[in-house]
Amino acid sequence: MFSNQYDTNITTWGSRVKRLFQVEYAMKIVKQDSTAIGFRSKMHVILTCVNKANPKLSSHKKKIFKVDYYIGAAIAEFSVNDCVLSWYMRNECINYSYIYESSLSVGRLVVQLANKI
């Protein structure tokens, strides 16, 4: 059987030394990520992100997204998964407010997001 070392299946061993390449790739990406920090007080919440200078791009990527009127998300390193998750959170909030005519609670949104992942 043909063995591909760049296998995308997480349950398949990538080589004879029993390494999961997906875990190694994830560890490399974590080292390259920028920082996203949230601060909370009794009255306010502040989301901050570090935009690294990239000479290949003419502008910085947006890393703080508005999910709902009172819910925001900060993303450390923008990728396709982050875009899909922010889109999913927005849709869940819109659908909930359309059906129930009230805002979706943060706890319920977190549970739905955890079930999606």
Residue pairs with C-beta under 8 A, 6 or more apart in sequence:
3 15
5 14
5 15
5 21
6 14
6 21
7 14
7 21
8 22
10 20
10 22
13 19
13 20
14 20
14 21
15 21
29 77
32 77
33 76
33 77
34 49
34 50
34 51
34 52
34 63
34 76
34 77
35 49
35 50
35 76
36 47
36 48
36 49
36 50
36 63
36 74
36 75
36 76
37 47
37 48
37 49
37 74
38 45
38 46
38 47
38 48
38 74
39 45
39 46
39 48
40 46
45 72
47 64
47 72
47 73
47 74
48 74
49 63
49 64
49 74
49 75
49 76
51 60
51 61
51 63
54 60
61 78
62 78
63 74
63 75
63 76
63 78
64 72
64 73
64 74
64 75
65 72
65 73
65 74
65 75
65 86
66 72
67 73
67 86
67 89
67 90
67 93
67 109
68 89
68 90
68 93
68 97
68 103
68 104
69 103
70 103
71 89
71 93
71 104
71 106
71 109
73 85
73 86
73 89
75 82
75 86
85 113
85 116
85 117
88 113
88 116
89 109
89 113
92 104
92 109
92 112
92 113
93 103
93 104
93 109
96 102
96 103
96 104
96 108
97 103
97 104
